């Protein structure tokens, strides 16, 4: 009987926690084309709901489902605009957002959703190899405007040539308009493959990073707690591994 009573108390406590949010509460989720983590089904710069696919898009969907929190999901362009929008608008979230110490106080974080690496890529067949970012100073480096990779390069005193779309750097690299492409692995090679380009040379791997869901600072802590709990459960029961196998 004592166990039954305890179970009943725990159920009531769980119900009271879930009731802390209004019935009509919803998180507005924004993302961008960042394959294979999040991408429009038709490759365009706008998509909504089920027309958005990718590893992290599927993880986030399942995470919200398990947490019992309503959401909408929209893919837009450019990253700079949606990044600033989530900074300013309550109950909005952004993925896949690279966690950095500089960004940590700007958002509330749920994750990590996935791990990545930052690389400098050269054209196929290049013999160039670097051992540090300092050695990259003499080279023209293409990057993605306001992306964490570009921000990191700038913080190290480099002056990347920023593009509004990361894909633009593929053509610039092959045409000699830039010497190196600073991007994320596996995103950069994946984008290049979509453009029919393979065999890009990794000149330097200079950082390992983690991708998160970044939520506006005014998001209730209860939302963060429930989402993180759901994500942890997914890691434990194999759901994330199953999602990754669908794309990689």
N, C-alpha and C positions, 0 to 999 in steps of 0.2 A: 504493500500500500504506500509505503514511504517513497519507493521508486516512482510509482505512478504520480504521486503528488508533486515530486520534484520535476518530473517530465512536464507536468501541466504548468508548473511555474516557469520553466524554461521556455515553453511555447508562448506563454503570455508575455514574457520579457521580449522575445523575438518579435512578436506582433507589435508591441509598443514601440520598439525601435523602428520598424518599418513604417509605422504610422507617423513618425516624426516628420516625414516629407508630405507636402500637400498632395492630394489625389491627382491634381493636374500637373505635377512637377515633371519637367522634361529638360534634358540636356541637348543643346544644339551642338552637334559634332561637325567639325570642318577638317578637311584633309586635302591633299594634292596628289598629282601623279608622281609617285615615288616607288616604281616597281622594283622588286616584286612584293613590296609591303602594302602599298595602296595605289590603286590605278583605276581609271575609267575603263569600262568594258570596251568602248569604241576608240580609246586612245585620245579622246578630245579633252579639252580643259574645263569641261563642266559635266557633272554626273550627279545623280541623286540615288539614295537608298540602294536597291538591289543592282543598280548599274555600276556600283563600285565593288571591285574585287581586290584580292591581295591578302597576304598573310596577316598583316595587322588589322585590316578591315574585318576579316572574319573573326579574329581574336576579340576585337572590341565588341562586335555584335553579340558573340556568345557571352562575353563578360557582362554586358548590360542585361541580357536575358536572365542570367543567373542571379544578378543583383536585384532584379525586379524594378529596374529604373527605365522609364521611357526615354526615347531619344529620337532625333532626326539626324541623318548623315548626308552631307553634301560635299562634293569635290569641286574646288574652285581654283582659280589662278589669278594673280601670282601668289606665291608663298608669303611675300612681305605683307600683302593686304590681309590675308586671313590670320597671320601671326599677330598683327597689331589689333585686329578685331577681337580676338580671344583675350588679349591683354586688357581690353577695355570693356567687354560685354559680360555681365554676370551670367552664370549657368551655361557657358559655352566651353567647348573643349577642342583641342587640336592634336592630331596625330598624323604621321609618326614624328614626334618631336625629340630631337637629340638632347639628352640631359647634359648640361654643363654647369660647373659651379657658378658661373656668371648668371645663368638663367634660373638657378634654383629658387631665389627669393621672389621671382616674378609670377610663378604659377603654383598650383597644387598638383602633385604628381602621382600617377598610378603606373606601375610597371616594375621592372622593364618588360616590354612586349617582345623585344628582340635585340640582338647584339649585332654590331657592324664594325667595320674598320675604315679608317680614312687613308686614302692613298693618293699618290701622284702617279698619273699614267702618261706614258709616252707612246708615239706611234708604233705599230708593229715593227719588229726587227731592231728597235733602238738598243744600243749597248750601254746607254747611260744608266748609272746606278748612283744613288745618293745615300748617305748615312745619317743625314740630319736635315731639318728644314733650313738651317743656316746656309747649307750648301746650295739651296734652291734660289737664293737671292738673285743671282744673275739672270734667271730664266723668266720668261713670260708665262704666268700661270693663270689659266682660265678656271673660274669657279662659278657657283650658283649664288646669285645676289641674296644676301641676308640669311643664307644657309649657315648652319653651325660650322661647317668646314671653312667657308669663306671668313666668318667671324674669327675663327681660330687663327687663320693665317694673318689677318689684320692685327690681331693681338700680339703676334710674334714679329710685327714690323714689316711684313710683306705687303705688297700692293697687288692683290689679284685683279685680273680683268674679269669683272662680273657680268654674267649673262642673266636674262630674265627667265630662261629655261635651261636646265642642265644639259638637255639634248643638243643645244646649240654648240656646246663645247666640242662635240664629236667632230663636226665639220671644221671648226676652227683648228683643231689639232691636226687633222689630216691635210688641211690646206696650208699649214705652216703659220697661221695667224697667232697661235700660241705654241709654246714649247712643251708645256705640261698641262695636264688636266687634273685639278684637285677635286676629288669626288669621294663617294662612299662605296665601299665594297660590301655587298654584291650589286648595288644599284647601278653604278657606272657601267660595269661590264654587261649587265642586263640590258640597259638602254642602248649600248653600242650594238649588241647582238640584234636588237629589234630593228636597228638601222642597217643591218647587214655587215657590221664591222666586228671582226674578232681578232684575237691575238695582240691586243694592246699590252704594252710592257709595263709592269709595275716597277717604277723607279724607286719608290719609297713608301713604306707603310708607317705612318707617323702617329697614329692614335687608334685606340680601340674605344668604341662608344656604345651607348645603350639608347634604344628608342623607347619613348614613353608616351602615354596620354597626358597632355598638359591641360589642366583645367584652370579657368579664371579663379583668381584669388578669393572671390566672394562665394565660390561654390561651397555648399554646406559640407562640413567635415564628415557627416553621415554618408554622403554620396561617395566620398573618397574611400572611406572605410569599407563600405559594401562592395565597391568595385575592386579594391585591392584583395579583399577576401575571395571574391569570385575568381580573380586571376590566379591567385595562389592555388585554389582548388583545381583549376584547369591545368596548371603545371603538374600537380600531383596525380591527376587521374589520366594523363596522357592525351588530353584534348588538344593541347598546343602542338605536340609532336604530330598528331594526325593532320592538323591544319597545314603544317609546314610540308608534310609529304605531298600534299596536293599541288604545291607550287615548285618545290625544289627536287 
